[in-house]
Amino acid sequence: MNLDPNYITSYGSTIIKEIIEYSPKLISAFIILFVGLYAIRIINRLVRKIMLKRKIEVTLTKFLGDILLWAMRVLLFVTFISKLGIETSSFVAILGAMGLAVGLALQGSLSNFAGGMLIIIFKPFKDGDFIEAQGMVATVSDIQIFTTKLITPNNQIVFIPNGILSNGIITNYSIQGNRRADLTFSISYESNIKQAKDLIMDILNSNPKVLQDPKPEVFVKNLTDSAVELAVRPWANKADFGAVFTETLESCKNAFDQAGITFQPFVKEKSANNNNNN
């Protein structure tokens, strides 16, 4: 097959002409893209700084900043393809159809997004709070769009979807600042109740980590078939709560041993069927 040189020359000239005519659009489109990406970064940082200066919560600032970032990126992409000469109307229609399909496929993710919005708006907890939720007791590390990142006391990282987190029971141990330890000591009926209570109060009053306002309490909680139950309720700052809990247990055990006060072991009550058989 022989190619006509004139045809090749004409075809090459047409291609070069099209490239020359299209180059300004291509160059301007990429200039808009790179300048837009840089501007988006600057605007996002500026908006975050303004929100922080207005003392808007850090979690909300990060959340809104992420939404603004992706919204500006989508707008920049549409502007970029429009500058290249691609019809945006058909693209927007395709994007809408894709959005609908993705939305139906990601219903769980959308519920997590809605849950994240609820957490941000109603603020049941914030970064740094120590909470109990969905069977986990941990510190909130980061509230993200779809999940909340927790760090457990043994330094494990747990991600909980915001959908189930926002619809479940949440116990926040950090909001009030102070925490009360609820301890129960079971002593035998032969032990001196007043002596036991005095020993416990001396231990609580001598521990500098135990708060005196509110004052610690020691009282008879219950009389069971086998023991006298003493309720011990010391208050502590949230940072000292764990230490107060463990130190009170250890100190009371040592003091009771020295005073001859007997801890009554747990006795499992017999069931009704066993009682009837006996």
C-alpha positions as CSV (number, residue, x, y, z in Angstrom):
1,M,0.0,0.0,0.0
2,N,1.4,3.3,-1.1
3,L,0.8,6.4,1.0
4,D,0.5,9.7,-0.8
5,P,3.1,12.1,0.6
6,N,0.8,15.0,0.1
7,Y,-1.9,13.3,2.2
8,I,0.6,12.7,5.0
9,T,1.8,16.3,4.9
10,S,-1.8,17.6,4.9
11,Y,-2.8,15.3,7.8
12,G,0.3,16.3,9.8
13,S,-0.4,20.0,9.2
14,T,-4.0,19.5,10.4
15,I,-2.8,17.8,13.6
16,I,-0.2,20.5,14.3
17,K,-2.9,23.1,13.6
18,E,-5.3,21.5,16.1
19,I,-2.5,21.2,18.7
20,I,-1.6,24.8,18.3
21,E,-5.3,25.9,18.6
22,Y,-6.0,23.6,21.6
23,S,-2.7,24.4,23.4
24,P,-4.0,27.7,25.0
25,K,-7.0,25.8,26.5
26,L,-4.8,23.0,27.7
27,I,-2.3,25.3,29.3
28,S,-4.9,27.5,30.9
29,A,-6.7,24.5,32.2
30,F,-3.6,23.1,33.9
31,I,-2.7,26.6,35.3
32,I,-6.2,26.7,36.8
33,L,-5.7,23.2,38.2
34,F,-2.4,23.9,39.9
35,V,-3.3,27.4,41.1
36,G,-6.6,26.1,42.3
37,L,-5.0,23.3,44.3
38,Y,-2.7,25.8,45.9
39,A,-5.5,28.3,46.6
40,I,-7.7,25.5,48.1
41,R,-4.8,24.6,50.5
42,I,-4.4,28.3,51.6
43,I,-8.2,28.8,51.9
44,N,-8.6,25.7,54.0
45,R,-5.8,26.7,56.4
46,L,-7.2,30.2,56.7
47,V,-10.8,29.0,57.4
48,R,-9.5,26.5,60.1
49,K,-7.4,29.3,61.7
50,I,-10.5,31.6,61.8
51,M,-12.7,29.0,63.3
52,L,-10.0,28.2,66.0
53,K,-9.7,31.9,66.8
54,R,-13.4,32.1,67.2
55,K,-13.0,29.3,69.8
56,I,-15.0,26.8,67.7
57,E,-14.3,23.3,69.0
58,V,-11.3,21.5,67.4
59,T,-13.4,18.5,66.4
60,L,-16.0,20.6,64.6
61,T,-13.2,22.7,63.0
62,K,-11.6,19.6,61.5
63,F,-14.9,18.1,60.4
64,L,-16.1,21.3,58.6
65,G,-12.6,21.8,57.2
66,D,-12.6,18.4,55.6
67,I,-16.1,18.9,54.1
68,L,-15.0,22.4,52.7
69,L,-11.8,20.9,51.3
70,W,-13.6,18.2,49.3
71,A,-16.3,20.5,48.1
72,M,-13.7,23.0,46.7
73,R,-11.8,20.1,45.1
74,V,-15.0,18.9,43.3
75,L,-15.7,22.5,42.1
76,L,-12.1,22.8,40.9
77,F,-12.4,19.5,38.9
78,V,-15.6,20.6,37.2
79,T,-13.9,24.0,36.3
80,F,-10.9,22.1,35.0
81,I,-12.8,19.8,32.6
82,S,-15.0,22.7,31.5
83,K,-11.9,24.7,30.5
84,L,-10.7,21.7,28.5
85,G,-13.9,22.0,26.4
86,I,-15.8,19.0,27.9
87,E,-19.5,19.6,28.3
88,T,-20.2,19.9,32.0
89,S,-23.9,19.4,31.7
90,S,-23.6,15.8,30.6
91,F,-20.8,15.2,33.1
92,V,-22.9,16.6,35.9
93,A,-25.7,14.2,34.8
94,I,-23.4,11.3,34.8
95,L,-21.9,12.4,38.2
96,G,-25.5,12.6,39.6
97,A,-26.3,9.1,38.4
98,M,-23.1,7.8,39.8
99,G,-23.8,9.6,43.1
100,L,-27.2,7.9,43.3
101,A,-25.8,4.5,42.6
102,V,-23.0,5.0,45.1
103,G,-25.4,6.3,47.7
104,L,-27.6,3.2,47.4
105,A,-24.5,1.0,47.7
106,L,-23.1,2.9,50.7
107,Q,-26.2,3.3,52.8
108,G,-24.2,2.2,55.9
109,S,-21.5,4.8,55.2
110,L,-24.2,7.5,54.8
111,S,-25.7,6.5,58.2
112,N,-22.2,6.8,59.6
113,F,-21.8,10.2,58.1
114,A,-25.1,11.3,59.6
115,G,-24.0,9.8,62.9
116,G,-20.8,11.8,62.7
117,M,-22.8,15.0,62.2
118,L,-25.0,14.2,65.2
119,I,-21.9,13.6,67.4
120,I,-20.4,16.9,66.2
121,I,-23.6,18.9,66.8
122,F,-24.7,17.5,70.1
123,K,-21.2,16.8,71.5
124,P,-21.7,13.8,73.7
125,F,-17.9,13.6,73.8
126,K,-14.9,15.3,72.3
127,D,-11.2,14.5,71.6
128,G,-9.4,13.5,74.8
129,D,-12.6,12.3,76.7
130,F,-12.6,8.9,78.4
131,I,-15.8,7.1,77.4
132,E,-17.5,3.8,77.5
133,A,-19.5,2.8,74.4
134,Q,-20.2,-0.3,72.4
135,G,-18.5,-2.4,75.0
136,M,-15.3,-0.4,74.8
137,V,-13.7,1.7,77.5
138,A,-11.2,4.1,75.9
139,T,-10.0,7.6,75.2
140,V,-11.4,9.4,72.2
141,S,-8.4,10.1,69.8
142,D,-10.1,11.5,66.7
143,I,-13.7,12.0,65.5
144,Q,-13.7,11.4,61.8
145,I,-16.4,11.7,59.2
146,F,-17.4,8.1,59.2
147,T,-15.7,6.6,62.3
148,T,-14.5,7.6,65.7
149,K,-10.9,6.6,66.7
150,L,-10.4,5.3,70.3
151,I,-7.3,4.4,72.2
152,T,-7.7,1.8,74.9
153,P,-5.8,1.8,78.2
154,N,-3.5,-1.0,76.8
155,N,-2.7,1.3,73.8
156,Q,-4.8,-0.5,71.2
157,I,-6.6,1.6,68.5
158,V,-10.3,0.9,67.9
159,F,-12.4,2.4,65.2
160,I,-16.2,2.5,65.8
161,P,-18.6,3.5,63.1
162,N,-20.4,6.7,63.9
163,G,-23.8,5.3,63.0
164,I,-24.0,2.7,65.8
165,L,-22.0,5.0,68.1
166,S,-24.4,7.9,67.9
167,N,-27.4,5.5,68.4
168,G,-26.0,3.6,71.4
169,I,-25.5,4.4,75.1
170,I,-22.4,6.5,75.8
171,T,-20.9,7.0,79.2
172,N,-18.6,10.0,79.3
173,Y,-16.3,9.9,82.4
174,S,-14.5,13.2,81.6
175,I,-17.3,15.8,81.4
176,Q,-17.7,16.3,85.2
177,G,-14.0,16.4,85.9
178,N,-14.2,14.4,89.2
179,R,-15.1,10.7,89.5
180,R,-16.3,8.6,92.4
181,A,-15.1,5.1,93.0
182,D,-17.8,2.7,94.2
183,L,-16.2,-0.1,96.2
184,T,-17.9,-2.7,98.3
185,F,-16.1,-4.6,101.1
186,S,-17.8,-7.7,102.6
187,I,-16.7,-8.5,106.2
188,S,-17.9,-11.2,108.5
189,Y,-20.6,-10.6,111.2
190,E,-18.0,-11.3,113.9
191,S,-15.9,-8.2,112.7
192,N,-16.3,-4.9,114.4
193,I,-18.2,-2.6,112.0
194,K,-17.2,0.7,113.6
195,Q,-13.5,-0.4,113.7
196,A,-13.7,-1.3,110.0
197,K,-15.3,2.0,109.0
198,D,-12.8,4.0,111.0
199,L,-9.9,2.2,109.4
200,I,-11.2,2.9,105.9
201,M,-11.9,6.6,106.7
202,D,-8.3,6.9,108.1
203,I,-7.0,5.5,104.8
204,L,-9.1,7.7,102.7
205,N,-8.3,10.9,104.6
206,S,-4.5,10.1,104.5
207,N,-4.4,9.7,100.8
208,P,-3.7,13.1,99.1
209,K,-5.3,11.9,95.9
210,V,-8.7,11.5,97.6
211,L,-10.7,14.7,97.4
212,Q,-12.2,16.1,100.6
213,D,-14.9,18.0,98.7
214,P,-17.1,16.1,98.1
215,K,-16.1,14.1,101.2
216,P,-15.5,10.4,101.0
217,E,-18.2,8.1,102.5
218,V,-18.2,4.8,104.3
219,F,-21.5,3.2,105.3
220,V,-23.2,-0.2,105.7
221,K,-24.7,-1.0,102.3
222,N,-26.3,-4.3,102.9
223,L,-26.7,-7.2,105.3
224,T,-26.6,-10.5,103.5
225,D,-26.9,-14.1,104.8
226,S,-23.1,-14.4,105.1
227,A,-21.6,-10.9,105.3
228,V,-21.9,-7.2,106.2
229,E,-21.3,-5.1,103.0
230,L,-19.6,-1.8,103.5
231,A,-19.9,0.8,100.7
232,V,-16.7,2.9,100.2
233,R,-17.0,6.0,98.0
234,P,-14.0,8.2,97.6
235,W,-13.8,11.0,95.1
236,A,-10.8,11.8,92.9
237,N,-9.8,13.8,89.9
238,K,-10.2,11.9,86.7
239,A,-6.4,11.7,86.3
240,D,-6.1,10.1,89.8
241,F,-9.1,7.8,89.6
242,G,-7.3,4.6,88.7
243,A,-4.7,5.2,91.4
244,V,-7.2,5.9,94.1
245,F,-9.2,2.8,93.2
246,T,-6.3,0.4,93.4
247,E,-4.6,2.1,96.4
248,T,-7.8,2.0,98.4
249,L,-8.2,-1.7,97.8
250,E,-4.6,-2.5,98.7
251,S,-4.5,-0.3,101.8
252,C,-7.8,-1.6,103.2
253,K,-6.7,-5.2,102.7
254,N,-3.4,-4.6,104.6
255,A,-5.2,-2.6,107.4
256,F,-7.9,-5.3,107.8
257,D,-5.2,-8.0,108.1
258,Q,-3.4,-6.1,110.8
259,A,-6.6,-5.4,112.8
260,G,-7.9,-9.0,112.5
261,I,-11.0,-8.0,110.5
262,T,-12.0,-10.8,108.3
263,F,-13.1,-10.4,104.7
264,Q,-16.1,-12.6,104.0
265,P,-15.7,-14.5,100.7
266,F,-18.6,-14.5,98.3
267,V,-21.1,-17.3,99.0
268,K,-23.3,-18.3,96.1
269,E,-26.9,-18.7,97.2
270,K,-28.6,-22.0,96.5
271,S,-31.3,-22.0,93.8
272,A,-34.9,-22.6,94.7
273,N,-34.8,-26.1,93.1
274,N,-31.8,-27.1,95.3
275,N,-33.6,-25.8,98.4
276,N,-36.7,-27.7,97.6
277,N,-34.7,-30.9,97.0
278,N,-33.0,-30.4,100.4
